[in-house]
């Protein structure tokens, strides 16, 4: 089971490095969305598509690839930071369930901490993730119908993504630079989480391991 999970994780990481070629003509993908799809070919790797995935499917497919890369990259950035924080023994105060179990009672090892959670707690986490996924699919226009990959337009009241207007004040050029940085950090985080998965699944597979 662990080897299967590891293989899927590595497949996702490899796909994340795909930077689409210039999309074929399509009325469904707007110019702004098409430009976002093409972002990501950056030094020192440049254009990297050993499996030829950019030639598979339509421009809508390429937009979906980029949206998936950004989504998984953001999750992995949060997961990698969370792994470091948990491993350092930093945790929330108070109880995490109705029985009085404290956050501080969980092991420092993130994998062991997850195993120590109750089934009800795990279901709540999966339920919240499912809500976010469902919520993201309701955004209009959808990424497969001209929507911009990675753009977050919360349907909840208030600007939760940019509460103090930091991004809104940036010029278009600076926004493009920030998007490139996000892609680079996302790919690094996906590699990092793949390494952590490998270290847990196959002891000794990762040199200089620092697992708790």
C-alpha positions as CSV (number, residue, x, y, z in Angstrom):
1,X,0.0,0.0,0.0
2,X,2.8,2.4,0.9
3,X,4.6,1.7,-2.3
4,X,1.4,2.4,-4.3
5,X,1.0,5.7,-2.5
6,X,4.6,6.6,-3.2
7,X,4.2,5.8,-6.9
8,X,1.2,8.0,-7.2
9,X,2.9,10.8,-5.4
10,X,6.0,10.6,-7.7
11,X,3.7,10.6,-10.7
12,X,2.0,13.7,-9.6
13,X,5.3,15.4,-9.0
14,X,6.6,14.5,-12.4
15,X,3.5,15.8,-14.1
16,X,3.8,19.1,-12.1
17,X,6.9,20.0,-14.1
18,X,5.0,20.0,-17.4
19,X,4.8,23.4,-18.9
20,X,2.4,23.5,-21.8
21,X,3.5,24.5,-25.3
22,X,1.6,27.1,-27.2
23,X,-2.0,25.9,-27.1
24,X,-3.8,25.1,-30.3
25,X,-6.6,27.6,-31.3
26,X,-9.7,27.3,-29.2
27,X,-12.6,29.7,-28.7
28,X,-13.2,28.2,-25.2
29,X,-9.9,29.5,-23.7
30,X,-9.6,33.2,-23.4
31,X,-6.3,35.0,-24.0
32,X,-5.7,35.7,-20.3
33,X,-6.3,32.1,-19.4
34,X,-4.0,30.9,-22.2
35,X,-1.2,33.1,-21.0
36,X,-1.5,31.7,-17.5
37,X,-1.3,28.2,-19.0
38,X,2.0,29.0,-20.7
39,X,3.7,30.3,-17.5
40,X,6.2,28.1,-15.9
41,X,9.0,27.5,-18.3
42,X,11.7,29.0,-16.1
43,X,15.5,28.5,-15.7
44,X,17.4,26.4,-15.1
45,X,15.1,23.7,-16.4
46,X,13.2,25.7,-19.0
47,X,10.7,23.8,-21.0
48,X,10.3,20.3,-19.5
49,X,7.9,17.8,-20.9
50,X,9.6,14.4,-21.2
51,X,6.2,12.5,-21.4
52,X,4.8,14.8,-24.1
53,X,1.7,15.6,-22.0
54,X,1.4,19.1,-23.4
55,X,0.6,17.5,-26.8
56,X,-2.3,15.4,-25.3
57,X,-5.8,16.8,-25.3
58,X,-7.1,20.3,-26.0
59,X,-6.2,23.8,-24.6
60,X,-8.9,23.1,-22.0
61,X,-6.9,20.1,-20.9
62,X,-3.8,22.2,-20.6
63,X,-5.7,24.7,-18.5
64,X,-6.8,21.8,-16.2
65,X,-3.2,20.6,-15.9
66,X,-2.1,24.0,-14.8
67,X,-5.0,24.4,-12.3
68,X,-4.2,20.9,-10.9
69,X,-0.5,21.8,-10.6
70,X,-1.3,25.0,-8.7
71,X,-3.8,23.2,-6.4
72,X,-1.5,20.4,-5.5
73,X,1.4,22.7,-5.2
74,X,-0.4,24.9,-2.7
75,X,-1.5,21.9,-0.7
76,X,2.1,20.6,-0.6
77,X,3.5,24.0,0.5
78,X,1.0,24.0,3.4
79,X,1.7,20.3,4.1
80,X,5.5,20.8,4.1
81,X,5.3,23.7,6.5
82,X,2.9,21.8,8.7
83,X,5.3,18.8,8.7
84,X,8.1,21.0,10.0
85,X,5.9,22.8,12.5
86,X,4.6,19.5,13.9
87,X,8.0,18.0,14.0
88,X,9.3,21.0,16.0
89,X,6.7,20.3,18.7
90,X,4.7,23.5,17.9
91,X,1.0,23.0,18.2
92,X,-2.3,24.7,18.9
93,X,-3.3,25.1,22.6
94,X,-6.4,23.4,24.0
95,X,-8.3,20.3,23.2
96,X,-8.8,18.8,19.8
97,X,-11.9,16.7,20.6
98,X,-14.8,16.4,23.0
99,X,-13.0,13.8,25.1
100,X,-10.4,16.4,26.2
101,X,-7.4,15.1,24.2
102,X,-5.0,18.0,23.9
103,X,-3.1,19.0,20.8
104,X,0.1,18.7,22.8
105,X,-0.8,15.0,23.5
106,X,-0.1,14.1,19.9
107,X,3.3,12.7,18.9
108,X,5.8,15.0,17.3
109,X,6.0,12.6,14.3
110,X,3.3,13.9,11.9
111,X,2.6,10.4,10.7
112,X,2.2,9.1,14.2
113,X,0.1,12.2,15.1
114,X,-2.3,11.4,12.2
115,X,-2.6,7.8,13.3
116,X,-3.4,9.0,16.8
117,X,-6.4,11.0,15.6
118,X,-9.8,9.5,16.1
119,X,-11.8,8.3,13.1
120,X,-14.3,11.1,13.7
121,X,-11.5,13.7,13.6
122,X,-10.1,12.3,10.3
123,X,-13.6,12.3,8.8
124,X,-14.0,16.0,9.7
125,X,-10.7,16.8,8.0
126,X,-11.7,14.9,4.9
127,X,-15.1,16.6,4.9
128,X,-13.6,20.0,5.1
129,X,-11.2,19.2,2.2
130,X,-14.2,17.9,0.2
131,X,-16.1,21.2,0.9
132,X,-13.2,23.2,-0.4
133,X,-12.9,21.1,-3.5
134,X,-16.6,21.3,-4.2
135,X,-16.6,25.0,-3.5
136,X,-13.7,25.5,-6.0
137,X,-15.6,23.7,-8.8
138,X,-18.5,26.1,-8.5
139,X,-16.5,29.1,-9.6
140,X,-17.6,30.6,-12.9
141,X,-16.3,30.5,-15.5
142,X,-14.9,27.1,-14.8
143,X,-11.3,26.5,-15.8
144,X,-12.4,24.2,-18.6
145,X,-14.6,27.0,-20.0
146,X,-12.2,29.9,-20.0
147,X,-11.6,30.4,-16.3
148,X,-8.1,31.4,-15.2
149,X,-6.1,28.4,-13.7
150,X,-5.4,28.9,-10.0
151,X,-7.5,32.0,-9.6
152,X,-9.5,32.0,-6.3
153,X,-12.8,33.7,-6.2
154,X,-14.4,32.7,-2.9
155,X,-18.1,32.5,-2.9
156,X,-18.1,33.3,0.9
157,X,-18.5,37.0,1.9
158,X,-15.4,39.1,2.2
159,X,-12.0,38.9,0.5
160,X,-10.5,36.0,2.4
161,X,-7.7,35.4,-0.2
162,X,-6.4,39.0,-0.1
163,X,-7.9,40.6,3.0
164,X,-5.6,43.7,3.0
165,X,-5.3,44.1,-0.7
166,X,-1.6,43.2,-1.1
167,X,-2.1,41.5,-4.4
168,X,-4.6,44.0,-5.7
169,X,-2.0,46.8,-5.4
170,X,0.6,45.0,-7.5
171,X,1.2,45.8,-11.2
172,X,0.4,43.2,-13.8
173,X,4.2,42.7,-14.3
174,X,4.8,42.1,-10.6
175,X,1.8,39.7,-10.4
176,X,3.3,37.7,-13.2
177,X,6.6,37.5,-11.3
178,X,4.7,36.4,-8.1
179,X,2.9,33.7,-10.1
180,X,6.2,32.4,-11.4
181,X,7.5,32.3,-7.8
182,X,4.5,30.4,-6.7
183,X,5.0,27.8,-9.4
184,X,8.6,27.4,-8.5
185,X,7.9,27.0,-4.8
186,X,5.0,24.7,-5.5
187,X,7.2,22.4,-7.5
188,X,9.8,22.4,-4.8
189,X,7.2,21.6,-2.1
190,X,5.8,18.7,-4.2
191,X,9.3,17.3,-4.5
192,X,9.7,17.8,-0.7
193,X,6.5,15.9,0.1
194,X,7.4,13.2,-2.3
195,X,10.7,12.8,-0.5
196,X,9.0,12.6,2.8
197,X,6.5,10.0,1.5
198,X,9.5,8.0,0.2
199,X,11.3,8.2,3.5
200,X,8.4,6.8,5.3
201,X,7.5,4.1,2.8
202,X,11.0,2.9,2.0
203,X,13.4,3.4,4.9
204,X,16.8,4.4,3.7
205,X,15.6,5.6,0.3
206,X,16.2,9.2,1.1
207,X,19.8,10.3,2.2
208,X,20.2,12.6,5.1
209,X,16.8,11.9,6.6
210,X,15.5,14.1,9.4
211,X,12.3,12.4,10.2
212,X,11.2,12.7,13.8
